Amino acid sequence: MNPFLPALAASLITAIPAAAASLRSATTLDTAEVRLSDLFDDAGPRADRVLGPGPAPGARIVVEAAQLAAIARQFGVDWRPASPADRSVLDRPGRLLPREDVFAALRAALAEVGAPADGDLDLPGYAAPMVPLESHTEIAIEQLDYQGASSRFTATLAVTGTGMATERMHLSGQIQEMVELPVLARRLPAGSVLQPGDLQTTRVRASGLRGETVRSAADAVGLALKRLAVAGQPLSVTDLMRPIVVQKGARVMMQLFTPGLALTGQGVALDAGGTGERIRVLNPSSRAVLEVEVIGPDRVRVSPGSMPLETAGLGSAALAQVAVR
């Protein structure tokens, strides 16, 4: 073996310069810190040196040529900008903190101070914070102040997680008590008789209810609408009536039942009415106007001992008689 070969090899190795660093024009960060190696490949023995905090989750930092050159000089990195346009973009992926997680934590905290446990939250201007993409986060509600009379509250949302500093944001809003009520499934005209398929159950804000409201579908089925109603609208008791089974001006069968006696006769309805309602009927024979109960289509019942409300063209003697024929 030539004795000069080892020495020649050693001299060649010594003469080869260290590889120059190259700029990383774009880097995706998975930590909250920026290291020298995030800016340069082959950054040398100090590649793991932490330079400072990284961008917030979902944000980016742009390092321009002049700052890159200064960093390279400070940490002994063999790199020079090729042009003033050189730069490095540092992106940090993020995700929005799920809105339902925040609302669940807020509802639980409010329930502990007397608010409705399943109330409807109203948070004007709320924007979900960004958290690191793969971070396991924890949510806490701090400094909660709830005003029961107005259902308004203020609180601080604290979000902690791996790879992020604790983030706090102010919350202010209102929690509304909700009730389950039957509402119309579709628009219906006045006079419609409600069937089970016309109704569906939904949650409605209790504060928006006015007057006596129908609380159960069973209380509305079989009744008729007094006026046009729209879909999704809770029903007021005053919006409903019994279906009209006797029309004004119709001929009706009058019935009178007493122990051992059953009488029937014809009359003329002076009012329209539904089953169970009381209307006025004219007895054509006696010309007496009676108050009767509607018991079915074109059928009414006269109560024993009923006195006429008035007479049409008869003397005072007829007032003491109720002739049912």
Buried (B, 14 or more C-beta within 10 A) or exposed (E): EEEEEEEEEEEEEEEEEEEEBEBBEEBEBEBBEBBBBBBBEBBBEEBEBEBEEBBBBBEBBEBEBEEBBEBBEEBEBBBBBEEEEBBBBBBBBBBEBEEEBBBEBBBEBBBEEEBBEEBBBEBEEBEBBBBBBEBEBEBEBEEBEBEEEEBBBEBEBBBBBEBBEEBBBEBEBBBBBBBEBBBBEEEBEEEBBBEEEBBBEBEBEBEEEEEEBBBEBEEBBBBBBEEEBEEEEBBBEEBBBBBBBBEEEBEBBBBBEEEEEEBEBBBBBBBBBBBEBEBBBBBBEBBBBBBBBBBEBBBBBBBEEBEBEEBEEBEEEBBEEBBBE
